[in-house]
Amino acid sequence: MKNPSSDILTEKEIPATASATPLSGSEAVIRSLLEEGVDTIFGYPGGAIMPVYDALYHYQDQVNHILVRHEQGAAHAAQGYARITGKPGICLATSGPGATNLVTGITDAMMDSTPLVCITGQVFASLLGTDAFQEADVIGITAPVTKWSYQITDADEIPEVFAKAFYIANSGRPGPVLIDITKNAQVALMSKEFRYTKCKHIISYRPRLQPKQEQVELAARLINEAKKPYLFVGHGVLIAKAEEELKAFVEKTEIPAACTLLGLSAISSDHPQYVGMLGMHGNYSTNKLINEADLVIGLGMRFDDRVTGNVAAFATGAKVIHIDIDPSEINKIIPADAPVIGDAKAVLKALLPLVEKRERNDWLAEFKELDKEEYEKVIKEDLFPEGGQIKMGEVIHRLSEKTAGKAAIVADVGQHQMEAARYYRFKQTDGYITSGGSGTMGFALPAAFGAKVGSPEREVVAVIGDGCFQMTLQELGTIWQSELPVKIIILNNNYLGMVRQWQQLFFDRRYSFVELKNPDFITIAKGFGIDGMKITEREELDSALDTLISSKKAFLLEILVEKELNVFPMVPSGAPVSDIRLE
Amino acid sequence: MEKLYTICIFTENTLGLLNRISGIFTRRRINIESLSVSETERKGISRFTIVFKSDEREKVEKIVRQIRKIIEVLAVFGYEDPDLVFNELAFFKLDTKNAAGAKQLLEGYKRAKVLFEDEQILIIEKAGTEEEIYSFFKQLKPYGILEFVRSGRIALSRSEKGLAQYLPEAEWAYNI
């Protein structure tokens, strides 16, 4: 039986964060991770990180290390984990090529504001700058694509630097941080007691969470005055976990709400105020009516060029409220009449009592009217084709129904990404994980198992094109070895479909190096111990999806889809959003 | 029209920061005209003074906001020339055989003096704005300039606001 009073005594005598015997740097690394509540590491060992791996060996009961097949996979897996849990994803890699292989994933995380803590080994401090074996200037290479980075050369620095790294990665606008640790710092014993204090404040870094009241008041006034306000919902809402506040806000104001690619699932696709997706392959109404609005509200989004099209012709009749936690986004692309700096949740909470309850049925009806046109010209044929080969859209539509809109869809990059974004009906938050800003092909397979590790209860379905799949297919090995029940759909058109679409539309059908001679994906999956099935006919689709979903283990479903399918609607690159084409 | 802008950046004194700051200029393809870095009156705090040209004030404001995002950056201010008191320092190396003429020229100039002289060479120091230094350069040229070096601009704003406003003394002690 435990004696509670003695527990208190013990706690006083030896704080949980301190260790009496000196720790090696490597052990301090693992202990620091544990202090931050890390339960999962995605990594790949190698020479310069071996001491950390040796320390990890003794902590296998506390940390789940997932051995990837390529460090890029570790970075994307950590992204998938971070996006679904809201906690930083952890990557561990060796020096030189191990570290440089992370760079694509780090860049992707930077673009999409995803918190990562990347730990890389480095050569002995005494060898730095001498072109030692597997030495690379990782701090220099990653400076433009990390929120923060630091090179540790002394074991004593470890707890403090890790605490700082975790705080920076997951506060304010989240992003990737990198800690490079020289081998001597890993093997050396700390000269002082290991003491871990979580970082809560950095003098030179003060993200503003609470908005300034006068900014909120001005925004509220513009909202109350507007006849046709229009809300753009971005990733910031998901990061801030502000879904409830968003729902309350749109229900009170009845402002039509559209999501950016990364904002999808912040509001249910079935919500009456939800009007669809913004962007180059967003909906017809959502793009067309941007220039009809008299007020646009960017909420946790950054007016990316795939959303604005030609900036000069964007929201020409509208005042702009820009709500973002990152002050450098304000006026970067679209000048804001009312900037509000703050966390999306805090801003919505502050706005809610100040905005007036309104009915906006007429304005909403304008969206519904254009939706009919899109349905007739695009959606009907995409979802309910009467003949021909299977279409990507109908696969997503059936998948959406069979998973009740509650799966986490992890999409790669290209046509299938846009079709998944357009036709999955998101009923649960964090339902769409994809590479938005970077558009990194090969993202989905590793990100999907990262998401599955982060949220084992959730159905995770990777939607991948045949081109993307071949960029990181070795990660099937990781899925196999770690026994992760990830569901994989390959939408195979034997083309780099999006590039082919552009060549068709803008390069007079000169199909320059976009046709793929593909391997037998099912044989490959089987080689990795993963069951799979290939279908080519519409009649097989339902039962194949049922097999995929009901499988208790990882499963790969390859679907041969229409070869020259095009994704519409489409705003041609650099054109005004109102020039959106339906065909 | 292109104008000169000066950005003053106050940072924690850490490795690799220059790389991060210069990266912001490189990405936007802006050429840095001059750069100087030194410790400030506060312990552990460095001051960067960066001069560059831009055709739009708005672009400068965007750069200022991006630099502010760097974690170790404490404060960033952008200025146009009338907001500042600024100067540079230049050294000129001449052959000693031309010393007499050059020295005569010095008499007509403020803040110009001989810094070093031996049988071979004469080194003249001139302080002033970029313009003043170049006009002095032109005058000195006939005497044969062997070598010339200019420091980056250093500048203080004309406003009474100082760093103290941003860096509480409790957290950042004075150096001296």
Contacts between the chains, C-beta under 8 A, distances in Angstrom:
chain1	res1	chain2	res2	distance
A	139	B	15	8.0
A	139	B	16	5.6
A	140	B	16	7.4
A	140	B	19	6.2
A	143	B	16	6.5
A	143	B	19	5.1
A	143	B	20	5.2
A	143	B	23	6.0
A	144	B	20	7.8
A	144	B	23	4.9
A	144	B	27	7.1
A	147	B	71	7.0
A	148	B	71	4.6
A	149	B	16	7.4
A	151	B	15	7.3
A	151	B	16	7.9
A	168	B	71	6.0
A	202	B	71	6.8
A	203	B	74	7.0
A	203	B	171	5.9
A	204	B	11	7.4
A	204	B	12	5.8
A	204	B	71	6.3
A	204	B	72	5.3
A	204	B	73	6.0
A	204	B	74	4.6
A	205	B	71	4.9
A	326	B	69	7.2
A	327	B	65	5.8
A	327	B	68	7.2
A	328	B	62	7.4
A	328	B	65	4.0
A	328	B	66	5.1
A	328	B	68	6.9
A	328	B	69	5.3
A	330	B	65	7.6
A	331	B	58	7.5
A	331	B	61	7.4
A	331	B	62	7.3
A	332	B	62	6.1
A	332	B	65	7.9
